[in-house]
Structures are given as C-alpha cells and as structure tokens.
C-alpha cells in the first residue's frame, strides 16, 4: 500500500517520508504537516496530534474504526475507492492553502473566424503580464493555439500528451511540463491542441481549470462554437464568458444561435463586438440582435493579420486587442459579471432590419 501512496503523492508533487513503525516515526511525528498511518499503527496506539489519516485497503473493520476514533484520527480513506480523496488531501499539502484571486474566463466566437482565439490568446498574455496565468485550448479543430502564439516549435506537452484525468492535480507540477510564451516580462504556460492526436476530455479540462483557480491564476479558455462536454466543463466554472461577434448581419444571426446554446448551460454571458462595423450597424444593434449585454467594441488592429501569418503575435500594448483583453480581465476579477438581466429575445424591428440587410 505504501507504493500506492507514493504514486499518488508523486502525481501531485507531494514529498513523502516512510517510517516502518511508530518508533522510527518519532523524528517526523510532531513536525510533519500530515501523517498517514495503516491499521496496524492504529492498533499499536498513536500519540495524539492533528492531521492523522488512516489509509486502508478496502473498508476497515469495526474495531479499527473504534480505535481510530479513540486515537483522534481525522479521516479514514479506503483505497481504491477513496483515491480521489487522498489525492486531494496530498495536493493540499503540496500546494498549501488556496491562493485568492484565481478566476476563469471562457472565450468563444459567434461565427467561424470571429477572432475569439486571438482575443483569448491576447487575454492570456495580458493576464501573464499582470500575474499568474494559464491559457487552455479547448478546440481540437482550431489548429492549435501554439500556432497562433508563434510557439509551435516550443518544447512542452500538447493535449495528446497531457495525461490528466478527473480529480485533483497540482498546477505547479503540470506547468513544468508545458510550453510557455513570454510577453512583456510575463510568462504564459499554455495547453494547446495538436495537429494530430486527441483533444482534451471534459474531465481533464475541469481538473486543470480547478487547479488554476486554486493556484490563484487567471485561466483563459479558448472554446469551440459547437459546445461539447469540454466547453460545458468550462462554462459551468467560468467567472466570465465572452462571445466575440463581428459587426455583420449574418454574424449576428449565427451568434444568436450560439448564445441560445450557451444559455442552456449558464444564464448569462457578455458580448465583444469586433469591427469594422457594417454600414448602419452599431455595437448596440449587434447586442440587441444577439440578445446579450455588450461588454465592449473592439476596432480592427492594424497589421495584426499580417503579423499572425508571419508567425508573430505581439499585440500592441495600447491597441484595441489588448484594451479589450484588459477590460475582460477586469470584469472577470471584479465579480460584476454575475447574473445579467434577462434580455428580450423576441423578434423586434432591429432584427427585421438585419434580416432585410442579409437578404
């Protein structure tokens, strides 16, 4: 059983010392942050201290329960059923208490080519400039966020090699295996889809998102428009979800469908309208047609497309892209992105006008 405990401890980056009996454990007993004991140790009699866990193979006997209670054991974990519980306890020791300030932002497009991935990547870079951040690529058909960042040659694991399942993981342990992109003094670790192999599972996305939040990181997730289990895992945990919509009539119609799908998982999101705007179509018109609150309008950024095609992604510090990213991050951190007022989704004159323009 000790080998099993060592395996779980290593998975979350928790160092462990083994003592064969209570006599050998005297040197660690008082100062260890956590003590794991087996049934034999409980029957031998334990010195009292906080933070004692009894780990058993299978359900313990009634007599073991009684002795564990008398010894002040705080928790009994039965393997293999309690593996997730033990991983969580060990991860708490390895990571320390949760760090405040962690938040989760999901970004997706109202239509294909809306620019959601670009905004998600820029938001990740800005968040890394400000503090701890993580960018997660949740779209296996998006070509890979590493290509967008100009980091396709960087060493580190992509999704097919990130072997994370459900349950608790340690973010510092994970980020040691990931590539990272530097920007204006910040470092952005990222999990990218690859051109081959499988994309993420819902369980792996949920585990990494939760690990990032606990570690106090800003976790930015690039989501696909067609919401599957992976995207839903983010939507259910996000502090802010942003839908990026070009200021075009057909984009409004497509984005309205996407917004309705999002509403099946969560009852609010925010809208970023990307310019240039079609003639006579202002950002407020787009917001009303899509049926979402407007967060900001993002004008075109000069030379951005040319830079991306050349494999360079260096958003201008005062450009529209970074300005929108900073506003998104501020909104996510402020807690003002709570439940929005329900907006009227009935067909109204503006939607009729948009339909006429589209025809």
Secondary structure, DSSP 8 states (H G I E B T S, - for coil): -HHHHHHHHHHTT------SSTTTTHHHHTT-S-EEE-HHHHHH-----S-EEEEEESS--HHHHHHHHHTT--EEEEETTTHHHHHHHHHHHHH-S--TT-EEEEEEESSTTSSHHHHHHHHHHHHHHHS-EEEEE--TTS--HHHHTT-TTS-SB-GGG----SS---HHHHHTTB-EEEETTEEEEEE---SSS----HHHHHHHHHHHHHTT-EEEEE--SS--HHHHHHHTT-SEEEEEEESSHHHHHHHHHHHHHHHTT-S--EEEEESS--TT--HHHHHHHHTSEEEEEE---TTHHHHHHTT-----TTSHHHHHHHHHHHHHHHT--S-------S--HHHHHHHHHH-
